[in-house]
Amino acid sequence: MSERTIYFLFTDTGTYLAKAINYYTKQSLNHVSICFDSELREVYSFGRKQPRNPFIGGFVKEDIRSEFLKRSYCAIYSYTVSEQEYETVMLRIKEIEAKKADYKYNFIGLLAVLFQVEIDRKYALFCSQFVATVCGDAEKFVFDKPTCFVTPGDIRKLDGLKLIYQGKLENYTHAFKTERKLIPGSLPSTKQSFIINISKKVKKFVIR
């Protein structure tokens, strides 16, 4: 059976809301997004629709090169799934995207996580709840709790995740720009070799 790779991007934007969540969870990197290529061209999550307004949120296609995100501290993980699982995850995301006007950011759900009160709202999700929902059929993507309780920290602990980068997000994207200049119109023959090249270029920026 053929396999595909999906990617999880964990970020800490340093906003007041992010700091508050960090305080209550005792962890950092409390925003998670999902994407389907190592260059992070299409990044999906539930978060701010307007960078300067934390109270207007919902389904978002994030621009990692934006002023809001590019200076974030991040960790990027790869995750191997079957071809069928890959297609199912993509389909679920597209279904939510098609109804994005109906969806809201689940602020109530965040409070419910703190107090361990299970609240299942049909058209309201927060970032890790969204990821857990769209990846629900992946064989290894299993939690011993409802999706409304899943946190970014829970996702980072999953077996099978491989850390490919940790540091400032803008340094990761800069590595891709450099790679393209060195090899105009082409990429290395395999994703693995490309990630190795990136790792070399951003090595001095990685925080261990």
Helices and strands as residue ranges (DSSP letters): E 3-12, H 16-25, E 31-35, E 43-50, E 53-62, H 67-70, E 73-82, H 83-98, G 100-102, E 104-105, H 107-115, E 124-125, H 127-134, G 147-149, H 152-156, E 162-168, H 169-182, H 191-202, G 203-205
